[in-house]
Amino acid sequence: MVVTRFAPSPTGYLHIGGLRTALFNWLWARHNNGKFILRIEDTDLARNSEEATKAILEAFDWVGLDYDGDVAYQSQRFEIYKRYIQKLLDEGKAYYCYMTKEELDRLREEQMRRGERPRYDRRYRDFTGTPPEGVQPVVRIKAPLEGDIVFEDGIKGTITIKADELDDFIIARSDGTPTYNFVVAIDDALMGVTDVIRGDDHLYNTPKQIIVYEALGLKIPRFYHVPMILNEQGKKLSKRDGAMDVMEYKRMGYLPEALLNFLVRLGWSHGDQEIFSLQEMIELFDPKDINKSASAYNLSKLQWLNAHYIKNSPNARLVELLEDFGIFLADHDKKEILLDALKERAKTIKELAEMAKDILEEPSEYDAKACKKACKGEWREILQAFLDKLRSLQAHLPTDFHAIIEEVVNEKEIGFGKIGQPLRVALTGKLGGPDLADIMAIIGKDETIRRVEKLLEAKNENN
């Protein structure tokens, strides 16, 4: 059975690079009817944040990535790590190192002065003497002294690291707390993880973890190291480029399915297909198809996808989503007309909310450029003629309002813009927007009359 995991550290929010890694792991587990584990790597007690843990779980909940079993917390597994550290000590595969930080710093300075790569010199590897007093030792693992560490990466191919590039790295600090590369290997082995899909910034942690697996006789998983996401200029993605809290995307009005569709295409593809349902992703995803090169974050692609998912969302769902942005349509009798008129035009739910607000709330001011363009010539007489007709007729549906506009256009023998532009300014305060007949049907006959009268009053004869 394929078992994957996502293992964030709760020292900050979950950003989109992390979410993409989680998605790849989740898809591969679901593709194989396997297991997906969520493990919080909170061994760094000084830097852990309960808020960050909550934010990670909240992001998973929002995008709909479920995990099997309970969330695993490394901070609750210290006794397990301690037993395995002791096992390595007892078997002579690890040892206490009494070198102080000052001694290590001096050694590194000397090595750099000689043009050597700074590294620990293994002086306590086979130490049998009396330990120096007053030094709390660290525990180091005995790394191989010769040969190569070789592993097959599912994306990058065969990776070979010479043993002499690795020193006897620390597996337990002087206070007894275990280190990252040690606990990751222990947890992945004990949790039955078969496939590790993670960012290629972890590539050089892998040989260290293989040393731990081999020292303890544990099964080594398959590795896939995913190239990072770059910005549109080919540089490391910054917060300004989009490497922000996943929940910030929700606050900006993106839909979770759009974000997941966007992320799956950052580094993975299936022919020329751009739109993927979650089910299609599960059926088609294979980590071997992940690109070897880094992918570029493209905001316009995300907006295009989001617009697609908004356009294809049922109106009932949009009503719920808009409530987060202060637009409450549940009891509005024209909500269907409103949403049908706007959802073709919006790139985000936030933008949809702003467009709805422009229609539902009367304009508090009129755009100066729009007024200059629209309110000229016989605009007053044209709007007055429109008002006279509207007052005398029943009008509820967009077709009713459209018929009245057409009557004025035909009687006055004018182009549509002559009435459309000033009418649009009266209704929304600016030019541009959905069909005028839709707007009037949404706000109703009485409100339409009130807004047109207000513009006529606001613009005196000198304007």
Disulfide bonds with the S-S distance in Angstrom:
none
